[in-house]
Amino acid sequence: MDVVLTADLLDFWVIIFFSFLGVALSAKLRLPSVIGLLFFGAIIGPNFLGIVTETDFISLISEIGVILLLFYIGIHFNLERISRFGLRATFVLLVKFAILFLLTYLAGIFLGFQPLDALILGVILSFSSTAIFARLVTDSGREKRDESNLMSAVLILEDVVAVFTLTLLSQMQGDTTLSIGQVMVSVLFSLLILFCSYLILRWLVIRLSKWLDEKNLEAQLFSALSLCALLALVAISFHLSPSIGAFLAGSTVAAIPSFRKIETTLKQMTLLFAAFFFFSMGMLVNMEFILGAIGIVLFLAVFNMLLKFFSISFSTYMTGFSGKASLSAGILMLTSSEFGLIIASQTVGVTSFDFVSLSTALIVISGLAASLLMPREKGIGLMLGTKFGLDGRRNPFRHLSAYMSHVLHHFEPKGPFYEAFRDHARSLVTNLVALFLIDSLMVIIRKQVALYFGLTGYMVGPLDIFEILALLFSLYPIYNIVRIVTTLAGKFAHAFHFGPAAHANIRSKMIEDFFFFSLFLIVALAIPFAVGLLGLPAIIQEAFVIPLVAAFLFLWDLARLASRLLAPHEDKYHLLKGYKGKKSGD
């Protein structure tokens, strides 16, 4: 036993030494430290030089590293940044994921991947690296630039998606016979329990922090780590990845003012263990696999970077940013993600393909590319700006960018739709709850009367008296719901109207409403067809609900405008001449 312990300690000190070499060399070359850690891990690992072999001790350090890495990312969960750029960040994220996931999945099928492997490939390559992004922003002095803050919000949202993906994979590893629908139900139930535990523990920690001596940094440090351990154990108890609990713990620590003094210490400690994670992931790399599939690796690296650059630059420009800022954002998000590496490590029991080696190679290649391109940002921007006319009158997307920025403004804080929704949200929820309670109460009373008198109900025509009573009591909340939906539908449609002419003529509004209704309806009907044609998981078909709801809102507003067009003559005269008052619903 002493011999085994001595060997583990020797391996540990070897890892410490080569980790230092990796970090020092990366700093010397002005590269993210992740690249040096992965590189030296692959060099001394069992699949190359074999200086260090994979042992339970090394695996334990790696597991602690990934938990503390998610804890560190949770600490950076900046709600203020999300609230500022939330909608635009969501738009960029959706465009990025749609382009990257779909085209990478199709590329995987084209390259001969199995459908499940192509699906995992699409997921892994859709994320960008938070660690490398932070290093690039710091080195280039872009911390306060708006495009950097927008990309930071995008990465925060990506982290949430990645955590949910890890949850799905942890459930799939537990029972591979379950369908995706069953896995989703199990995951949502487990996440609900974990979230309830998170709220309880957060409440306890907030009150406990008031009793702790603010000068006793050790007590605060261990209370924060204890919260991380507790939520990780709760996650494990419900067959979830412990890193999910660690992520929630980190977000709790970041929200408690008394923990701000130890935030720097926590970050340094978690980064240390995260370094062990990246090093141990590098040790799992199979160099023979990478060399044998070097063509596919290089193709996927170039293909992925081009897709990320295009999707991020285009979507950022569409949110109202300048061409220069959009190109800068595209370069910052080129890199493959450490989350992709974590997800790849979770696919060992799901697929036989070596996604760990592939992900490691892509992180190194994309990290090098981003580090080389970032200092040359101005030259790249000048070249592309000259070629495509960015920020100039020749740019064909200039008007589309202004239009999209106008649309997004309506749904952001202080925008017309956002303010209208905030004003009516409580009333809408109250009336929906009242409607549910009325119907439920009438069902219960009806059953009790039937049981007591032995009757099936008091029939009045096709309805019985209880259904009539339920309908009568429901009229007022239904009226309120219809009134609120009408107002919100008008605000929603108004956000998409093209310009001042639309505000002056009701017929123009109706034509635009019909256009957008048709557009969103076609998209909703096309989604199930496209999913079936491409062989994607059936659960993705449920996305058709989003454009279908949008189509319904445009149809509702179209009906509202039609009713006003058929109003008495004097009202119609005002509408056709450009009536802009509150009665127009805009």
C-alpha positions in Angstrom: 0.0 0.0 0.0 2.9 2.4 0.8 4.4 1.6 -2.6 1.1 2.5 -4.3 0.8 5.7 -2.3 4.3 6.7 -3.1 3.7 6.1 -6.8 0.5 8.2 -6.7 2.4 11.0 -5.0 5.2 10.8 -7.5 2.7 11.0 -10.3 1.1 14.0 -8.6 4.4 15.8 -8.3 5.2 15.1 -11.9 1.9 16.6 -12.9 2.6 19.6 -10.8 5.9 20.1 -12.5 4.6 19.7 -16.1 1.6 21.8 -15.3 4.0 24.6 -14.3 5.8 24.1 -17.6 2.5 24.3 -19.5 1.4 27.5 -17.8 4.8 29.1 -18.0 5.2 28.3 -21.7 1.7 29.5 -22.5 2.4 32.8 -20.6 5.7 33.2 -22.5 4.0 32.7 -25.9 1.0 34.9 -24.7 -1.4 31.9 -25.2 -4.2 30.8 -22.9 -2.9 28.4 -20.2 -5.5 25.8 -21.2 -3.5 25.1 -24.3 -0.2 24.4 -22.4 -2.0 22.2 -19.9 -3.7 20.1 -22.5 -0.5 19.8 -24.6 1.8 18.6 -21.8 -0.9 16.3 -20.4 -1.1 14.6 -23.8 2.7 14.4 -24.0 3.4 12.7 -20.6 0.1 10.7 -20.6 -0.2 7.0 -21.0 -1.1 7.2 -24.7 2.2 8.9 -25.7 5.4 9.0 -23.5 3.7 7.1 -20.6 5.5 9.1 -17.9 2.3 9.2 -15.9 -0.4 6.5 -16.0 -4.1 7.0 -15.4 -4.8 6.0 -11.8 -7.8 6.4 -9.4 -5.9 9.2 -7.6 -5.5 11.2 -10.9 -9.2 10.5 -11.8 -10.2 11.8 -8.3 -8.3 15.0 -8.9 -9.8 15.4 -12.3 -13.4 15.0 -10.9 -12.7 17.5 -8.2 -11.2 19.8 -10.9 -14.4 19.7 -13.0 -16.6 20.3 -10.0 -14.6 23.3 -8.9 -14.4 24.6 -12.5 -18.2 24.7 -12.6 -18.1 26.3 -9.2 -15.8 29.0 -10.6 -18.1 29.5 -13.6 -21.0 29.9 -11.3 -19.2 32.6 -9.4 -19.0 34.5 -12.7 -22.7 34.1 -13.3 -23.4 37.8 -13.7 -27.1 38.5 -13.6 -26.5 42.3 -14.1 -24.8 41.6 -17.4 -27.5 39.2 -18.5 -30.2 41.8 -17.6 -28.4 44.4 -19.7 -27.7 42.3 -22.8 -30.1 39.4 -22.1 -32.4 39.6 -25.2 -29.6 40.4 -27.7 -27.4 37.7 -26.1 -30.2 35.2 -26.5 -30.7 36.2 -30.1 -26.9 35.8 -30.8 -26.9 32.4 -28.9 -29.9 31.1 -30.9 -28.5 32.1 -34.2 -25.1 30.6 -33.3 -26.5 27.3 -32.0 -28.9 27.0 -35.0 -26.1 27.4 -37.5 -23.4 25.5 -35.7 -25.5 22.5 -34.5 -27.4 22.0 -37.8 -24.4 22.4 -40.2 -22.0 20.5 -37.9 -24.5 17.6 -37.6 -24.9 17.5 -41.4 -21.1 17.7 -41.8 -20.8 14.7 -39.4 -23.2 12.7 -41.4 -21.3 13.6 -44.6 -18.1 12.5 -43.0 -19.5 9.1 -42.1 -20.4 9.6 -38.4 -23.3 7.6 -36.9 -26.4 9.8 -36.3 -25.8 9.7 -32.5 -22.1 10.6 -32.9 -23.0 13.4 -35.4 -25.5 14.7 -32.8 -22.9 14.7 -30.1 -20.4 16.3 -32.4 -22.9 19.1 -33.2 -23.5 19.7 -29.5 -19.8 19.7 -28.5 -18.7 22.1 -31.3 -21.6 24.6 -30.7 -19.9 26.0 -27.5 -17.1 28.5 -27.2 -14.5 28.6 -24.5 -15.1 30.9 -21.5 -11.6 30.5 -20.1 -9.9 31.4 -23.4 -12.3 34.2 -24.0 -11.5 35.7 -20.6 -7.8 35.5 -21.4 -8.1 37.1 -24.8 -10.3 39.9 -23.5 -7.8 40.6 -20.6 -4.7 40.5 -22.8 -6.3 42.8 -25.5 -7.7 45.3 -23.0 -11.3 44.9 -24.2 -13.0 44.4 -20.8 -15.2 47.5 -21.0 -16.2 47.3 -24.6 -19.8 46.6 -25.3 -19.2 43.7 -27.7 -17.0 42.0 -25.0 -19.8 42.4 -22.5 -22.4 41.1 -25.0 -20.2 38.0 -25.7 -19.7 37.5 -21.9 -23.5 37.4 -21.5 -23.7 34.9 -24.4 -21.1 32.7 -22.7 -23.1 32.8 -19.4 -26.2 31.6 -21.3 -24.1 29.0 -23.0 -22.9 27.8 -19.6 -26.6 27.3 -18.5 -27.2 25.3 -21.7 -24.1 23.2 -21.2 -25.1 22.4 -17.6 -28.5 21.2 -18.8 -26.7 19.1 -21.5 -24.5 17.5 -18.9 -27.6 16.7 -16.9 -29.1 14.9 -19.9 -25.9 12.9 -20.5 -25.7 11.9 -16.9 -29.2 10.5 -17.1 -28.5 8.7 -20.4 -25.5 7.1 -18.8 -27.6 5.7 -16.0 -30.0 4.0 -18.4 -29.4 4.0 -22.2 -32.7 2.2 -22.9 -34.7 5.3 -22.0 -36.2 7.4 -24.8 -35.2 11.1 -25.0 -38.7 12.0 -23.8 -38.4 9.9 -20.7 -34.9 11.3 -20.1 -36.3 14.8 -20.3 -39.1 14.1 -17.8 -36.6 12.5 -15.4 -34.1 15.4 -15.8 -36.8 18.1 -15.3 -38.0 16.3 -12.1 -34.5 16.0 -10.8 -33.7 19.6 -11.6 -36.9 20.7 -9.8 -35.8 18.9 -6.6 -32.2 20.2 -7.0 -33.5 23.8 -7.4 -35.7 23.5 -4.4 -32.7 22.2 -2.4 -30.7 25.1 -3.8 -33.3 27.7 -2.6 -33.4 26.2 0.9 -29.6 26.0 1.2 -29.3 29.5 -0.2 -31.7 30.8 2.4 -29.7 29.1 5.1 -26.4 30.3 3.9 -27.6 33.9 3.6 -28.7 33.8 7.3 -25.6 31.9 8.4 -23.3 34.5 6.7 -24.8 37.2 8.9 -23.5 35.3 12.0 -20.0 34.7 10.6 -17.2 37.1 11.5 -16.5 39.1 8.3 -12.8 39.2 9.3 -12.7 35.4 9.6 -11.9 34.6 6.0 -11.2 30.9 6.8 -14.8 30.4 8.1 -16.2 32.1 5.0 -14.0 30.1 2.7 -15.0 26.7 4.2 -18.7 27.7 4.4 -18.6 28.5 0.6 -16.9 25.2 -0.1 -19.3 23.3 2.1 -22.2 24.8 0.1 -20.5 23.5 -3.0 -20.1 20.0 -1.5 -23.7 19.9 -0.3 -25.3 20.9 -3.6 -22.9 18.5 -5.4 -24.1 15.7 -3.1 -27.7 16.6 -3.7 -27.2 16.4 -7.4 -25.5 13.0 -7.2 -28.4 11.8 -5.0 -30.8 12.4 -7.9 -28.5 11.0 -10.6 -27.3 14.3 -11.8 -23.8 15.5 -12.5 -22.2 17.0 -9.3 -20.9 19.9 -11.4 -24.5 21.1 -11.7 -24.8 21.5 -8.0 -21.4 23.2 -7.9 -22.5 25.7 -10.6 -25.6 26.6 -8.4 -23.4 26.9 -5.4 -21.0 29.3 -7.2 -24.0 31.5 -8.3 -25.1 31.6 -4.6 -21.7 32.7 -3.4 -21.5 35.4 -6.0 -24.9 36.8 -4.8 -24.0 37.1 -1.1 -22.1 40.3 -0.2 -20.3 38.9 2.8 -18.5 36.4 0.5 -17.1 39.1 -1.7 -13.8 39.3 0.3 -13.0 35.7 -0.4 -14.0 35.7 -4.0 -10.4 36.2 -5.2 -9.2 33.3 -3.0 -12.0 31.1 -4.2 -11.2 31.9 -7.9 -7.5 31.2 -7.4 -8.1 27.9 -5.6 -10.7 26.7 -8.2 -8.5 27.7 -11.1 -5.7 25.5 -9.5 -7.9 22.4 -9.5 -9.3 23.3 -12.9 -5.8 23.2 -14.2 -5.5 19.6 -12.9 -8.8 18.9 -14.8 -7.4 20.2 -18.1 -4.1 18.4 -17.5 -5.8 15.1 -16.8 -8.1 15.5 -19.9 -4.9 16.0 -21.9 -3.6 12.7 -20.5 -6.6 10.9 -22.0 -5.7 12.1 -25.5 -4.9 9.4 -27.9 -2.2 10.8 -30.2 -2.5 7.9 -32.6 -6.2 8.7 -33.1 -5.4 12.4 -33.8 -2.6 11.5 -36.2 -4.8 8.9 -37.9 -7.7 11.2 -38.3 -5.6 14.4 -38.9 -7.6 15.3 -42.1 -10.9 15.1 -40.3 -9.6 17.0 -37.3 -8.2 19.9 -39.4 -11.4 20.0 -41.5 -13.6 20.2 -38.4 -11.3 22.8 -36.8 -11.4 25.1 -39.8 -15.1 24.4 -40.5 -16.1 25.1 -36.9 -14.0 28.3 -36.7 -15.5 29.7 -39.9 -19.1 28.9 -38.7 -18.5 30.5 -35.4 -16.9 33.6 -36.9 -19.8 34.0 -39.4 -22.6 33.2 -37.0 -21.3 35.5 -34.2 -20.3 38.4 -36.4 -23.5 38.3 -38.4 -25.8 37.9 -35.4 -23.9 40.6 -33.4 -24.2 43.0 -36.4 -27.9 42.3 -36.6 -28.4 43.4 -33.0 -27.2 46.9 -33.9 -23.4 46.7 -33.3 -20.9 48.2 -35.8 -19.1 46.0 -38.3 -15.8 46.5 -36.5 -17.3 45.4 -33.1 -19.0 42.4 -34.8 -15.8 41.2 -36.3 -14.0 41.5 -32.9 -16.8 39.5 -31.3 -16.4 36.8 -34.0 -12.7 36.4 -33.3 -13.2 36.3 -29.5 -15.7 33.4 -29.9 -13.6 31.3 -32.3 -12.4 28.8 -29.7 -13.8 25.4 -28.9 -15.1 25.1 -25.3 -13.9 23.4 -22.2 -17.5 22.6 -21.7 -17.3 20.6 -25.0 -14.4 18.7 -23.4 -16.4 18.1 -20.2 -19.4 16.9 -22.3 -17.0 14.7 -24.4 -15.7 13.1 -21.2 -19.4 12.2 -20.3 -20.0 10.4 -23.6 -17.6 7.5 -22.8 -20.5 5.2 -21.8 -22.8 6.5 -24.6 -20.6 6.3 -27.7 -17.4 4.5 -28.7 -16.0 7.5 -30.6 -13.0 9.3 -29.0 -14.6 12.7 -28.6 -12.1 13.6 -25.8 -9.1 13.5 -28.2 -11.1 15.3 -30.9 -12.2 18.1 -28.5 -8.7 18.5 -27.0 -7.2 18.9 -30.5 -9.9 21.4 -31.5 -9.4 23.5 -28.3 -5.6 23.7 -29.0 -6.0 24.5 -32.7 -8.8 27.1 -32.2 -7.0 28.6 -29.2 -3.8 29.1 -31.2 -5.8 30.6 -34.1 -7.7 33.0 -31.9 -4.5 34.1 -30.1 -2.8 34.8 -33.5 -5.8 36.6 -35.0 -6.7 38.8 -32.1 -3.6 41.1 -32.3 -4.4 41.4 -36.1 -8.0 42.4 -35.5 -7.6 45.8 -37.1 -6.0 44.5 -40.3 -8.7 41.8 -40.6 -11.5 44.3 -40.0 -10.0 46.7 -42.6 -9.7 43.9 -45.1 -13.2 42.5 -44.6 -14.7 46.0 -44.2 -13.2 47.0 -47.5 -14.3 43.9 -49.3 -17.9 43.7 -47.9 -18.5 47.4 -47.3 -19.0 47.1 -43.5 -20.2 50.3 -41.8 -20.6 51.9 -45.2 -23.5 52.7 -47.5 -22.6 49.8 -49.7 -23.4 47.3 -47.0 -26.5 45.4 -48.0 -27.3 44.4 -44.4 -27.2 47.9 -43.0 -31.0 48.4 -43.1 -31.7 44.9 -41.9 -29.4 45.5 -38.9 -31.2 48.7 -38.1 -34.6 46.9 -38.4 -33.5 44.0 -36.1 -32.2 46.4 -33.6 -35.5 48.3 -33.7 -37.4 45.0 -33.1 -35.2 43.9 -30.2 -35.6 47.3 -28.6 -39.3 46.7 -28.2 -38.7 43.5 -26.1 -35.9 44.9 -23.9 -36.3 46.7 -20.6 -38.0 50.1 -21.2 -39.2 48.8 -24.6 -43.0 49.1 -25.4 -43.7 45.3 -25.3 -41.6 44.7 -22.2 -43.3 47.5 -20.3 -46.8 46.4 -21.5 -46.0 42.8 -20.5 -44.7 43.9 -17.1 -47.8 46.0 -16.5 -50.2 43.2 -17.4 -48.3 40.1 -16.2 -49.7 40.0 -12.7 -53.3 40.5 -13.9 -52.8 37.9 -16.6 -51.5 35.3 -14.1 -54.3 36.2 -11.6 -57.0 35.7 -14.1 -55.5 32.4 -15.4 -55.3 31.1 -11.8 -58.9 32.3 -11.2 -60.1 30.5 -14.3 -58.3 27.3 -13.2 -59.8 27.5 -9.7 -63.3 28.1 -11.0 -63.2 25.1 -13.3 -61.6 22.8 -10.6 -64.1 23.9 -8.0 -67.0 23.2 -10.2 -65.7 19.7 -11.1 -65.3 18.9 -7.4 -68.8 20.2 -6.5 -70.3 18.3 -9.4 -68.7 15.0 -8.3 -69.8 15.5 -4.7 -73.4 16.3 -5.7 -73.4 13.2 -7.9 -72.1 11.0 -5.1 -74.5 12.4 -2.5 -77.7 12.4 -4.6 -76.8 9.5 -6.9 -77.3 11.7 -9.9 -75.2 12.2 -13.0 -75.9 15.9 -13.1 -78.7 18.4 -13.8 -79.0 18.6 -17.6 -80.1 21.8 -19.3 -79.9 21.1 -23.0 -76.4 19.7 -23.9 -74.9 21.2 -20.7 -75.6 20.5 -17.1 -76.1 23.2 -14.5 -72.6 23.0 -13.2 -71.0 23.6 -16.6 -73.3 26.6 -17.1 -72.3 28.0 -13.6 -68.6 27.4 -14.4 -69.1 29.2 -17.7 -70.9 32.2 -16.1 -68.2 32.6 -13.4 -65.5 32.3 -16.0 -66.8 35.1 -18.2 -65.1 37.9 -16.3 -61.6 36.3 -16.1 -61.9 35.2 -19.8 -62.8 38.8 -20.7 -59.8 40.1 -18.9 -57.5 37.5 -20.5 -58.8 38.3 -24.0 -58.3 42.1 -23.3 -54.7 41.6 -22.1 -53.9 39.2 -24.9 -55.3 41.7 -27.4 -53.1 44.5 -26.0 -50.0 42.3 -25.9 -50.7 41.0 -29.5 -50.9 44.6 -30.7 -47.6 45.5 -29.0 -46.0 42.4 -30.3 -47.1 43.0 -33.9 -46.2 46.7 -33.6 -42.5 45.7 -32.9 -42.3 44.1 -36.3 -43.9 46.8 -38.3 -41.5 48.2 -40.9 -41.7 51.9 -40.6 -43.7 55.1 -40.1 -46.0 54.3 -43.0 -47.2 51.3 -41.1 -48.3 53.5 -38.2 -50.2 55.8 -40.6 -52.4 53.3 -42.5 -54.4 50.4 -41.0 -54.4 48.6 -44.3 -50.6 48.6 -44.3 -50.6 47.2 -40.8 -53.0 44.4 -41.8 -50.8 43.5 -44.8 -47.7 43.3 -42.6 -49.6 41.3 -40.0 -50.7 38.8 -42.7 -47.1 38.6 -44.1 -45.6 37.8 -40.7 -48.5 35.4 -39.8 -47.8 33.5 -43.0 -44.0 33.6 -42.5 -44.1 32.3 -38.9 -46.8 29.7 -39.8 -44.6 28.3 -42.6 -41.6 28.1 -40.3 -43.7 26.3 -37.7 -45.0 23.8 -40.3 -41.5 23.4 -41.7 -39.8 22.5 -38.5 -41.3 19.0 -38.0 -40.7 18.2 -41.7 -37.1 19.4 -41.5 -36.4 17.4 -38.3 -37.8 14.2 -39.9 -35.9 14.8 -43.2 -32.5 15.3 -41.4 -33.0 12.5 -38.9 -32.7 14.7 -35.9 -34.2 13.7 -32.5 -38.0 13.9 -32.5 -38.0 16.2 -29.4 -36.6 19.0 -31.5 -39.9 19.1 -33.4 -41.4 20.7 -30.3 -39.6 23.9 -31.3 -42.4 24.5 -33.8 -44.5 25.9 -30.8 -42.5 29.1 -30.7 -43.2 30.3 -34.3 -46.7 28.9 -34.0 -47.4 31.2 -31.0 -45.9 34.1 -32.9 -48.1 33.4 -35.9 -51.2 33.3 -33.5 -50.3 36.7 -32.1 -50.1 38.2 -35.6 -53.4 36.6 -36.5 -54.9 38.0 -33.3 -53.7 41.5 -34.1 -54.9 41.1 -37.7 -58.4 40.3 -36.4 -58.2 43.3 -34.0 -57.3 45.7 -36.9 -60.0 44.1 -39.1 -62.6 44.8 -36.5 -61.5 48.5 -36.3 -61.6 48.7 -40.1 -65.2 47.6 -39.9 -66.0 50.2 -37.2 -68.5 53.0 -37.6 -67.7 55.5 -40.4 -66.1 58.2 -38.2 -63.8 55.7 -36.5 -62.8 54.3 -39.8 -62.0 57.7 -41.1 -59.5 58.4 -38.3 -57.9 54.9 -38.7 -57.4 55.3 -42.4 -56.0 58.8 -42.0 -53.4 57.7 -39.5 -55.1 57.6 -36.1 -52.2 57.0 -33.6 -53.9 57.2 -30.2 -54.1 54.6 -27.5 -57.3 53.2 -29.0 -55.2 51.9 -31.9 -53.6 49.4 -29.6 -50.1 50.5 -30.5 
